[in-house]
């Protein structure tokens, strides 16, 4: 009996020593992973504030200030460019880590044709008053409420609305257009199918390699921060929710677009709607210049002209460009 007791005591003592050595190491590793994940999450939530070096006057556009209450009653502000009477509204949404000036050239082409246009900085971007992005959750609500306020204007044909979006903007456009029969045309450049997939890509960008552990921790922190269930981040769109819409998907082969191209092509494949896809060398996620930017904007304009044509008796409003 005494021998048995000594053996048992020695065994438990050995286990205790092992735990005493391993447990601090384990706790330290967990703390390090949590701190690294927190740093990555903060980096993703706060994209770099790129400066607005130009304004609508650089493209001879007259833009008025448009202000509305977005998600959580936050006040948002954008540029509204009036087009023809009874013309469709087109909302232009920039991508992640850029700002509204990136789509000014497209706004110029659309205004030449006569569309009414809204463009603004999304949360955490440009000179937005909101410090952080939600990767599309709050941005979609911001977009919905902007449209709700704008369609009361007499010059806008509220039954015909189009949205252009890139990455973050494209995802917000999909979320906002679901269930809205008046949003009939979408141009989605490098759209991600769900927030989980975008977080995984951003974690890989920050650390330089793919890691499911850090991605899972960052995802968990996002869920806690925005107080939404995990399914909100991982849920993909129901293909049947967009049957009444026409969608142009755009992918690029450049470094900034290629990681998102796979998810964009998957969405294109499963969507049950009128759809097209453009596979370009460079998407809007990359910096476009000169003739390449002109061709890109023409692709978007041609699609919207086909899907949202102006009626013949519209009258284009000629306005003076904003003062320098």
Backbone torsions as a table, in degrees:
resi	resn	phi	psi	omega
1	UNK	NA	-43.3	-179.4
2	UNK	-65.1	-38.8	177.9
3	UNK	-63.3	-44.6	180.0
4	UNK	-60.1	-40.7	180.0
5	UNK	-65.4	-41.4	179.7
6	UNK	-64.6	-41.6	178.9
7	UNK	-62.4	-43.3	-179.4
8	UNK	-65.0	-41.5	-179.9
9	UNK	-64.6	-42.9	179.2
10	UNK	-62.6	-38.6	-179.2
11	UNK	-65.7	-45.5	179.7
12	UNK	-67.3	-33.6	178.5
13	UNK	-66.2	-40.1	177.8
14	UNK	-63.8	-44.8	178.0
15	UNK	-61.0	-41.1	179.7
16	UNK	-61.6	-43.4	178.9
17	UNK	-63.2	-42.4	179.6
18	UNK	-62.6	-46.5	179.1
19	UNK	-62.4	-38.2	-179.8
20	UNK	-64.4	-31.7	178.9
21	UNK	-82.3	-40.9	-172.9
22	UNK	-81.1	-38.9	-174.1
23	UNK	-57.6	-46.2	178.1
24	UNK	-60.7	-38.2	178.5
25	UNK	-64.6	-43.9	-179.7
26	UNK	-61.9	-46.6	179.7
27	UNK	-62.6	-40.9	179.3
28	UNK	-62.0	-44.0	179.3
29	UNK	-62.1	-44.1	179.1
30	UNK	-60.8	-44.9	-179.9
31	UNK	-62.9	-40.9	179.0
32	UNK	-63.5	-44.2	179.1
33	UNK	-62.7	-40.2	179.2
34	UNK	-65.7	-40.9	179.6
35	UNK	-67.0	-41.6	177.8
36	UNK	-63.8	-44.1	179.7
37	UNK	-62.4	-40.1	178.5
38	UNK	-62.7	-42.5	178.3
39	UNK	-62.2	-41.7	178.8
40	UNK	-65.9	-42.8	179.9
41	UNK	-61.2	-43.0	178.0
42	UNK	-62.7	-41.1	179.2
43	UNK	-62.4	-42.2	-179.9
44	UNK	-70.1	-39.9	-179.7
45	UNK	-66.5	-25.7	-175.6
46	UNK	-123.4	78.0	177.0
47	UNK	-62.8	159.6	-177.7
48	UNK	-61.7	137.4	-178.3
49	UNK	-82.9	89.6	179.5
50	UNK	-70.6	139.0	-176.2
51	UNK	-76.0	146.7	173.9
52	UNK	-90.2	96.7	-174.9
53	UNK	-86.3	-11.4	177.0
54	UNK	-133.8	169.0	175.5
55	UNK	-138.3	179.4	-176.7
56	UNK	-55.7	-28.9	-178.9
57	UNK	-62.6	-23.4	177.7
58	UNK	-64.4	-22.6	177.2
59	UNK	-110.9	19.5	179.0
60	UNK	57.5	40.9	178.4
61	UNK	-108.1	142.1	172.2
62	UNK	-100.5	117.1	-178.5
63	UNK	-120.8	132.5	174.2
64	UNK	-98.8	155.1	178.7
65	UNK	-76.2	131.7	178.5
66	UNK	-122.5	125.0	-177.1
67	UNK	-123.2	140.2	178.3
68	UNK	-152.1	164.9	177.3
69	UNK	-91.5	119.1	-179.9
70	UNK	-95.2	-153.9	177.8
71	UNK	-60.4	146.9	-179.9
72	UNK	58.5	23.2	-179.5
73	UNK	61.7	21.3	175.2
74	UNK	-72.3	142.4	179.6
75	UNK	-88.8	125.1	178.4
76	UNK	-116.6	156.7	-176.7
77	UNK	-139.5	140.7	179.8
78	UNK	-146.6	-177.6	175.3
79	UNK	-100.8	126.7	174.5
80	UNK	-110.1	126.0	-178.8
81	UNK	-116.2	114.3	-176.3
82	UNK	-79.0	139.7	177.0
83	UNK	-112.8	-133.4	-178.8
84	UNK	-81.4	159.0	173.0
85	UNK	-66.5	138.0	179.6
86	UNK	58.1	31.9	176.5
87	UNK	-95.6	156.8	177.3
88	UNK	-64.1	159.9	173.1
89	UNK	-99.1	135.1	173.7
90	UNK	-123.1	123.4	177.9
91	UNK	-101.0	131.1	-179.3
92	UNK	-110.0	120.8	-177.4
93	UNK	-116.6	119.7	178.9
94	UNK	-70.7	171.1	-178.3
95	UNK	-91.0	-178.9	179.2
96	UNK	-65.4	135.9	175.3
97	UNK	69.5	25.2	172.5
98	UNK	-130.9	-158.7	175.5
99	UNK	-150.2	-179.2	-170.9
100	UNK	-65.6	-21.4	-179.9
101	UNK	-66.6	-19.6	-179.9
102	UNK	-65.1	-21.5	-177.8
103	UNK	-110.9	15.2	179.6
104	UNK	-66.4	-37.5	179.2
105	UNK	-62.7	-39.1	177.0
106	UNK	-66.8	-39.9	177.2
107	UNK	-59.4	-39.1	179.5
108	UNK	-62.2	-44.0	179.7
109	UNK	-65.4	-40.7	-179.1
110	UNK	-69.0	-37.5	-179.7
111	UNK	-70.2	-34.3	175.6
112	UNK	-57.1	-34.4	-179.7
113	UNK	-80.7	-23.8	176.3
114	UNK	118.3	6.7	-179.8
115	UNK	-73.1	150.4	166.2
116	UNK	-83.8	136.7	-167.7
117	UNK	-133.5	138.5	170.1
118	UNK	-124.4	131.7	170.9
119	UNK	-139.7	143.5	-175.5
120	UNK	-156.4	163.8	175.6
121	UNK	-81.1	128.9	176.3
122	UNK	-79.3	165.6	-175.5
123	UNK	-50.5	133.1	176.9
124	UNK	78.3	8.1	-176.3
125	UNK	-125.8	150.1	177.3
126	UNK	55.5	-133.5	179.4
127	UNK	-98.5	26.6	178.5
128	UNK	-58.6	140.5	178.1
129	UNK	-72.2	-17.2	179.3
130	UNK	-87.9	130.6	-171.4
131	UNK	-76.9	-25.2	-172.6
132	UNK	-133.3	157.0	175.8
133	UNK	-95.3	154.7	174.2
134	UNK	-110.7	11.2	177.9
135	UNK	63.2	19.3	173.4
136	UNK	125.9	-17.5	-176.7
137	UNK	-68.1	-58.6	179.1
138	UNK	-76.8	-30.1	-178.9
139	UNK	-61.6	-36.6	178.2
140	UNK	-65.3	-39.9	177.8
141	UNK	-67.9	-39.0	175.2
142	UNK	-56.1	-45.6	-179.0
143	UNK	-63.7	-45.7	178.9
144	UNK	-56.3	-45.9	-174.9
145	UNK	-73.8	-29.6	174.0
146	UNK	-64.9	-43.9	179.9
147	UNK	-65.0	-42.1	179.2
148	UNK	-57.6	-37.8	-179.9
149	UNK	-77.2	-38.8	-175.3
150	UNK	-70.2	-35.9	-173.2
151	UNK	-67.1	-9.4	176.0
152	UNK	-79.0	-10.4	179.0
153	UNK	-71.1	138.1	-174.5
154	UNK	-67.3	-24.2	-177.6
155	UNK	-80.8	-8.9	-175.3
156	UNK	-99.0	131.1	171.4
157	UNK	-80.8	97.3	-171.1
158	UNK	-68.0	-13.0	-179.5
159	UNK	-87.3	-4.3	-178.4
160	UNK	-133.7	102.2	-177.4
161	UNK	-126.1	137.8	176.2
162	UNK	-123.5	152.1	178.8
163	UNK	-134.6	133.5	168.9
164	UNK	-109.3	135.9	177.0
165	UNK	-149.5	149.2	177.1
166	UNK	-123.1	133.2	-178.3
167	UNK	44.7	-104.9	179.3
168	UNK	-55.1	-45.3	179.8
169	UNK	-64.4	-36.6	179.7
170	UNK	-68.3	-41.1	178.8
171	UNK	-65.0	-43.8	177.6
172	UNK	-61.7	-37.4	179.6
173	UNK	-63.4	-41.7	178.4
174	UNK	-63.8	-46.1	-180.0
175	UNK	-61.8	-42.5	-176.1
176	UNK	-72.6	-30.7	-175.1
177	UNK	-82.8	-16.2	179.5
178	UNK	-60.4	121.5	178.2
179	UNK	84.1	-1.1	178.4
180	UNK	-103.1	105.7	-176.1
181	UNK	-70.1	-16.3	-177.9
182	UNK	-83.7	-18.3	172.7
183	UNK	-85.8	104.3	-170.4
184	UNK	-110.5	-16.3	-177.7
185	UNK	-134.8	130.6	-179.7
186	UNK	-128.9	137.6	170.0
187	UNK	-117.1	115.6	-172.1
188	UNK	-118.6	107.9	-179.1
189	UNK	-100.1	120.8	175.4
190	UNK	53.4	48.4	-178.6
191	UNK	-80.8	139.3	176.1
192	UNK	-95.0	144.6	-174.8
193	UNK	-72.7	-26.7	175.9
194	UNK	-157.8	167.4	-175.4
195	UNK	-70.1	-33.6	177.7
196	UNK	-52.9	-47.4	-176.9
197	UNK	-64.6	-36.1	179.3
198	UNK	-70.9	-40.0	177.0
199	UNK	-59.5	-43.8	-180.0
200	UNK	-60.1	-41.6	179.0
201	UNK	-67.2	-39.7	-179.1
202	UNK	-70.4	-37.1	175.7
203	UNK	-61.8	-43.6	178.2
204	UNK	-62.4	-37.9	178.3
205	UNK	-64.1	-41.9	-176.1
206	UNK	-70.7	-47.2	-174.0
207	UNK	-90.5	-17.4	176.9
208	UNK	92.2	-0.2	177.5
209	UNK	-153.8	162.1	-178.3
210	UNK	-80.8	130.1	179.5
211	UNK	-145.2	114.6	-178.8
212	UNK	-71.3	-29.4	-178.9
213	UNK	-64.9	-52.7	-179.2
214	UNK	-66.7	-36.8	178.3
215	UNK	-61.7	-41.9	179.5
216	UNK	-65.8	-40.7	179.2
217	UNK	-67.0	-41.7	178.3
218	UNK	-64.4	-41.1	177.7
219	UNK	-60.6	-43.0	179.3
220	UNK	-62.9	-39.7	178.8
221	UNK	-66.8	-38.7	176.4
222	UNK	-62.2	-41.9	-179.7
223	UNK	-63.1	-41.7	178.2
224	UNK	-66.5	-41.8	-176.2
225	UNK	-65.7	-43.3	-177.7
226	UNK	-94.1	-2.3	176.2
227	UNK	53.5	50.0	177.1
228	UNK	-124.5	151.8	179.1
229	UNK	-67.3	155.1	-178.4
230	UNK	-57.7	-31.9	180.0
231	UNK	-62.4	-24.5	179.2
232	UNK	-65.6	-32.0	-178.6
233	UNK	-84.6	-32.5	-174.9
234	UNK	-95.8	-15.2	-175.6
235	UNK	-65.6	135.9	174.4
236	UNK	-101.7	165.1	-176.2
237	UNK	-73.7	145.1	173.0
238	UNK	-79.2	118.8	-174.6
239	UNK	-56.1	-32.4	-176.9
240	UNK	-74.6	-10.4	-178.4
241	UNK	-74.1	-7.8	-174.4
242	UNK	-122.3	24.6	-177.6
243	UNK	-60.6	-30.4	-176.0
244	UNK	-89.0	10.8	-174.6
245	UNK	-119.7	158.1	171.0
246	UNK	-109.9	129.3	-174.9
247	UNK	-127.4	129.4	170.5
248	UNK	-104.4	115.7	175.9
249	UNK	-93.8	140.7	178.7
250	UNK	-128.7	131.6	174.3
251	UNK	-124.8	158.3	178.0
252	UNK	-130.1	156.6	179.0
253	UNK	-97.6	-4.7	179.9
254	UNK	-69.3	166.0	-173.7
255	UNK	-61.3	-37.6	-177.7
256	UNK	-72.4	-20.6	-174.4
257	UNK	-106.5	-26.9	-169.2
258	UNK	-61.3	-35.8	-179.7
259	UNK	-66.4	-31.9	179.8
260	UNK	-86.0	-14.7	-174.3
261	UNK	-63.3	-37.2	-178.3
262	UNK	-61.0	-47.7	179.0
263	UNK	-65.0	-36.4	179.0
264	UNK	-64.6	-43.9	179.7
265	UNK	-66.5	-33.8	177.8
266	UNK	-66.0	-41.7	176.8
267	UNK	-62.3	-42.4	178.9
268	UNK	-59.8	-40.7	-177.4
269	UNK	-65.6	-40.6	-172.4
270	UNK	-90.4	-18.6	-175.5
271	UNK	-65.0	132.8	178.1
272	UNK	-101.9	84.6	-177.7
273	UNK	-165.4	177.7	171.4
274	UNK	-72.0	125.9	-171.4
275	UNK	-150.5	154.2	173.9
276	UNK	-139.9	161.9	175.1
277	UNK	-139.3	137.0	176.3
278	UNK	-115.4	123.6	176.3
279	UNK	-105.8	105.5	-174.2
280	UNK	-109.0	163.4	175.8
281	UNK	-66.1	-39.5	179.6
282	UNK	-135.9	131.1	176.4
283	UNK	-95.3	-174.1	179.6
284	UNK	-70.5	-13.8	176.4
285	UNK	-68.7	-18.5	175.7
286	UNK	-100.9	157.7	176.6
287	UNK	-72.5	124.0	-179.9
288	UNK	-107.3	141.9	-179.3
289	UNK	-135.4	156.0	168.9
290	UNK	52.8	-130.7	-175.1
291	UNK	-64.1	-34.5	179.7
292	UNK	-64.3	-42.4	177.0
293	UNK	-65.4	-40.7	179.9
294	UNK	-61.4	-44.1	179.1
295	UNK	-64.3	-43.0	179.5
296	UNK	-58.5	-50.8	-178.9
297	UNK	-61.7	-33.8	179.0
298	UNK	-67.2	-38.3	176.4
299	UNK	-57.9	-46.4	-178.6
300	UNK	-66.2	-45.9	-179.9
301	UNK	-60.0	-45.3	-179.3
302	UNK	-60.5	-41.0	179.5
303	UNK	-64.5	-46.6	-178.1
304	UNK	-69.0	-36.0	176.7
305	UNK	-61.7	-35.8	179.6
306	UNK	-73.7	-39.2	-175.8
307	UNK	-88.8	-28.8	-178.9
308	UNK	-129.1	63.7	-177.2
309	UNK	-68.4	145.9	174.0
310	UNK	-74.7	141.3	176.9
311	UNK	-73.3	155.6	-168.2
312	UNK	-65.5	-29.5	-174.5
313	UNK	-95.7	15.8	176.1
314	UNK	-70.8	150.4	179.4
315	UNK	-116.0	121.7	-178.7
316	UNK	-77.2	134.0	-179.9
317	UNK	-92.2	118.2	179.0
318	UNK	-91.6	121.4	-178.7
319	UNK	-123.4	151.5	178.5
320	UNK	-74.1	143.8	176.8
321	UNK	-66.2	154.3	180.0
322	UNK	-62.9	147.8	179.2
323	UNK	-67.2	146.0	179.1
324	UNK	-67.4	NA	NA
